[in-house]
Amino acid sequence: MRYEILGPVRIVDGATPRTIAAPKPETLLSALLARRGQLLTVDQIVAEIWTDAGPQRAKSTVHVYVSRLRAMLGAPGPARTGPLATCAGGYVLHTGPDRLDADTFHGLVERGRAGARAGRYHEAAEVYTSALDLWRGPAYAGVSLGPIVRAHAARLEASRLECLELLVEANLALGRHRETVARLYALTGEYPLHENFARHLMVALYHCGRRGDALAVYRDTRTALRELLGLEPSRALREIQHAVLTGAEPLGARKDSMAG
């Protein structure tokens, strides 16, 4: 049994992934996966499923949803030993090692980091790409998010952005400036306050001989920071601007090449 949360929530048992059509049992499974291996109390489940005041018999309804979920998971074991175990005051979902796509994602990111630290940038870029390929959309896409799932989705999104940045850094270290520019323009458009994406785009443009475009990225980022946050660009971004203006070397990556 495998669980996927990097996109719509799915249960994979065999060749065909399954989804849960009913919204509240889907939210229950999502909360259990967000807290996999940990106790999720009935009160926490009620707060997760019903963000306002729940029905009068909310706790009894939770028990019904748990029974339905156990049937869907095909859990043959007793309530205290199966994958979805009953514990004092609540429930624990035991997914087992490497049974959640998010765990696979994090493992790949760590492998990529190890490769980059050793200077194996080709390997790192391939592994980061494999990690990002696991994403089928926003984490828990389509789920009615309560506080537990919302917080976990936010952490996963932060990890996805970090992986994107690490992939960009690996590609720049390989001299893949021209092929990285388009992706960075898309990222800076989607995340105009993310200074590292802007910094990497300036570096890539500089090494492609596009100093004017690099300075335009700085101006656009500075405007967004000032108008939306009332902040000036960081020192790191200002240093890149200065290097572009003066033609100083290096800018954190090799000259553009056809390195593959």
Number of C-alpha atoms within 10 A of each C-alpha: 13 16 21 25 24 25 16 17 23 20 19 17 13 9 6 9 13 15 14 16 8 9 12 17 19 22 24 24 23 27 25 23 22 20 17 19 17 14 18 23 16 18 13 16 22 20 17 23 22 17 12 9 9 13 11 8 8 18 15 11 13 20 14 13 18 18 15 13 18 18 11 13 16 13 15 11 12 11 15 13 14 17 22 25 20 19 14 11 10 17 24 23 21 18 17 12 9 13 15 20 17 20 13 14 25 17 15 21 25 16 17 28 23 15 18 20 11 10 13 16 22 17 17 27 25 15 22 26 18 15 24 18 11 16 18 14 12 16 24 26 15 14 18 18 20 20 14 18 23 19 13 19 20 13 12 20 15 12 16 22 16 13 24 21 18 20 25 24 22 26 23 28 22 21 21 24 27 16 13 19 20 11 15 22 17 12 18 21 14 10 14 20 20 15 19 14 25 26 24 26 27 29 26 31 24 24 23 17 12 14 19 14 14 25 19 13 21 22 14 14 25 22 18 17 19 13 11 10 10 10 12 15 18 12 9 12 20 15 14 24 22 13 16 22 14 9 12 10 11 11 19 13 20 17 20 19 14 11 12 8
